[in-house]
């Protein structure tokens, strides 16, 4: 398995940058999503040259599910409240999120690194 977290994570580099996942914080993009029972692309537009995506279910009560374009609550990977997934991924690949119902507005945060 490839190690995505180097030995210098969280340390300030000589040029002033701080690395997270081998990526300078200046090379990241953060997005907030409100997720219900319609699958959403997370994020709607990928960061150019993306290397990874971190998806956090920031909701206090609702489950969200991640997967491909056909993700559903029965075939998706479950993220419990306050659970996250780190996914090594390129900018031409897609991750979708969905929640349990139309009345559910789950809070999801997405952080990408390039």
Helices and strands as residue ranges (DSSP letters): E 19-20, E 23-24, G 25-27, E 28-35, E 40-41, E 52-57, E 64-67, E 77-79, E 84-88, E 96-99, E 106-113
